[in-house]
Amino acid sequence: MEEGDFLLVDDLLIQILLWLPVISLLRFKTVCKSWRSIIESSGFIHRHATFYNDSATNPNKTGTFIFQYTRLDVRNIGRHRVPHFFLLSSSSGSPTVNDSNGDYPWLYKDLGVCPRGDQLLERHRPVTMVASCHGIICLHHILSRDIFLWNPATKHFRILPKSLPLEEEYGEFQDDYVGFGFDTETKDYKVLLITSFKSDYWEGSEPKAKNRVQVYSMHTNSWGRCLDVHLPTYCFSRKDLNQGVYLNGHYLFLALQFYKYYDEGEEDSFIGNDKVVISFDFSKETYRIIPAPSDNYRLDIRGRDGKIVCVTCLLPNDRKCQVYVLNDDTLKNEYSWTKLYETDMSRPDHSSVGPMAITKDGLSGFLRGSDGFGLMLYKFESEEMKDIPIGDVSFRDVLVDRAQIYKESLVSVYPPS
């Protein structure tokens, strides 16, 4: 066999390996040295993490999601605040042929307690999942302000270095907003940290914008300041709102943009705010402000299909859920919003305030179950709500907090050596 034949065999092998799950790749590393070399190479790891299978043979049209939840059963007293996680996907992505009810055959994988969950236990929700990118989950400890990176597939977990001290320079600390994503130009994983400080002026319960932005680079294992000017927004990060989503080198999330206005006949100015979408570019470390499609009671950023971003709105009076798609041309700096659905989510025994995640096909969303517990699937067109049955798994005592799009990968959470 000539040298060119060996290269052809390697190319074919790589194409096959790209289709395999992480558990198979970890096992195949022991086959021989050449296979191990391929699977452990940075080039292959990146290709596998970003490999997008949208062929007709790909059965999973709903996508795979990672859910954060807490257990509320009596047997778990004293530990019910420890964050747990599970994966959920569909084995076919479409209703089974013989199922007239249109149910999905769900695949469930329990990941158990977050690494170091017991050590991080605090009274108020110790760890929050804030983002997912290429198989790495970014977690934020609200009280200690620690940030963690975790790859559930490889079981690697790491606490990042502390961010740069800013309190003395900019004032009294208010809160942090954390995002995570991938720099497509330098092939670097980065964490976005927006730190807000208390302001002298408050409008209702919302502070006037006063914040600073830092970015952590995995390549350098260090934090750096960016955006020398004040980000003219306040990034609210309440428990189940505004999780944000990574999309094609950008992290998108919601914020309030403040402005001054004068009422007719009044001499004093007033402070108003609009809801906007912030698109942070991890390569340029700059941001764009995009007006939100609506200023209703609640807005959330959600991902769909790896290409577009959905914003869901819940109206306070009639409980309608509106789902918009962002049509974004970054080269021309042009964008528009298209409404996909406006659905009625009213149901006497259901207290959900909107979908935690939207399926890859865009047809359904995941809701908290009846009375806020468990998990349900909401079909936008038919407005049907159904509990998600998963074999012997019971969600009776489970409070699902958050959801993110997820794909297993071999990407390391450690800086390159």
Secondary structure, DSSP 8 states (H G I E B T S, - for coil): --HHHHHHHHHHHHHHHHTS-HHHHHHHTTT-HHHHHHHHSHHHHHHHHH----STT----S-EEEEEEEE--GGGTTTTTS-EEEEEEESSSS--TT-TT----EEEEEEEE-TTTTTT--SS---EEEEEETTEEEEE-TTT--EEEEETTTTEEEE-------HHHH-SEEEEEEEEEEETTTTEEEEEEEEEE--S-EETTEE---EEEEEEETTTTEEEEE-SS--SEE----TTS---EEETTEEEEEEEEEEEE--TT-SS-EEEEEEEEEEEETTTTEEEEEE-S--SSEEEEEEETTTEEEEEEE-TTT-EEEEEEEEEETTTTEEEEEEEEEEE---TT----S-SEE-TTSSEEEEE-GGG-SEEEEETTTTEEEE--BTTB--TTEEEEEEEE-------SS---
